[in-house]
Amino acid sequence: MVEVLDGDTLSLLTSDDWQIHVRLAGIDAPEASQPYGDQARQTLSELVLGKRATLQVAARDSTGRSVAQLTVEGRDINLEMVRYGAAWVAYNQDAPPPHLLPVEAEAKRQRRGLWAQAKGDIVAPWIWSDNKPQAVQTTVVVSCAERSEPDCPVRRLNWVPQEEQEQRH
């Protein structure tokens, strides 16, 4: 792992030294600007930084990030974020991952992580983002791929899901 950007997004290097941004599939962590955002980022950092990971990429999102299931040392990191109360099960246009629902329910019952906050501070990120005025915020991941250094070992990967590749041909 290279960097944890927030509670559900990170940057990593592949075994071929490609740098990719990954959004954890099926979960949604608090935004940096909302209560528990910093703690969610810290939880993900403790689980993944400096460790080898395996990705099962499901898709690419509208910002070009790979959306993936992340495994580190045999642990399902997406599930662990929900178990620690550092993320919600994502309720977007897709059905929520059913294996995560009981894990989230247990985290709520045990008042782990974000579930231990005052009731008014427990606001899902998809609601927070819709109702909160947003300042323009840019996250920049600095790497030598953004510079014109010939000896740079880091490259950016523009991954295209298999279905899109097949549609293009």
C-alpha positions, -999 to 999 in steps of 0.1 A, spaced: 0 0 0 12 35 -8 -14 57 8 -48 57 24 -68 86 11 -99 81 32 -119 54 50 -128 36 17 -102 47 -8 -65 40 -11 -36 41 -35 -14 11 -41 14 -3 -63 8 -34 -83 35 -61 -85 44 -45 -119 49 -11 -102 17 4 -115 0 29 -91 -38 25 -89 -65 41 -68 -90 17 -53 -124 22 -38 -135 -5 -15 -166 -23 -29 -198 -26 -10 -189 -1 18 -191 36 24 -169 53 51 -176 87 66 -164 116 45 -133 134 58 -154 164 67 -180 145 88 -178 130 123 -156 99 124 -140 106 90 -105 108 104 -110 77 126 -122 57 96 -91 67 76 -69 57 105 -86 23 109 -81 15 72 -44 27 75 -38 3 104 -53 -26 85 -34 -21 52 -4 2 52 29 -15 45 12 -49 37 8 -70 6 -28 -70 -7 -49 -90 -32 -76 -72 -51 -107 -87 -67 -117 -58 -90 -154 -56 -98 -157 -24 -118 -144 10 -123 -162 41 -109 -169 74 -127 -136 89 -114 -115 60 -128 -109 42 -95 -110 4 -94 -138 -8 -72 -126 -39 -55 -127 -64 -27 -94 -61 -8 -78 -89 11 -47 -84 33 -31 -113 51 -62 -134 45 -86 -108 60 -115 -93 40 -107 -56 46 -141 -44 33 -158 -66 59 -133 -56 86 -141 -19 81 -178 -26 86 -170 -49 116 -149 -21 133 -177 3 128 -156 24 104 -179 21 74 -215 15 65 -227 -11 41 -231 8 8 -267 14 -3 -264 27 -38 -282 16 -70 -269 -20 -64 -282 -43 -38 -260 -42 -7 -236 -71 -2 -257 -96 19 -227 -110 37 -220 -75 52 -255 -68 65 -252 -90 97 -217 -76 103 -230 -41 102 -260 -50 125 -235 -65 150 -213 -34 149 -244 -13 156 -255 -35 185 -220 -34 200 -218 4 194 -184 0 177 -167 28 159 -190 54 144 -220 37 161 -207 49 195 -212 85 185 -240 107 195 -271 98 175 -271 132 156 -235 125 144 -244 92 128 -252 103 93 -244 80 63 -220 95 38 -245 94 9 -269 115 30 -241 138 43 -229 145 8 -264 153 -5 -273 176 24 -240 193 32 -226 223 13 -194 210 -2 -162 231 -4 -141 222 -34 -115 197 -21 -89 181 -42 -68 151 -32 -35 150 -50 -14 118 -48 21 129 -57 42 104 -75 70 105 -100 45 94 -127 32 130 -127 67 143 -135 89 137 -165 116 117 -147 129 89 -170 139 66 -141 105 67 -124 94 32 -112 58 43 -107 32 43 -135 -5 50 -135 -28 22 -146 -60 29 -166 -79 -3 -160 -108 -11 -181 -133 -38 -169 -135 -69 -191 -170 -61 -202 -160 -27 -215 -130 -41 -234 -153 -67 -251 -178 -39 -261 -150 -19 -277 -139 -47 -300 
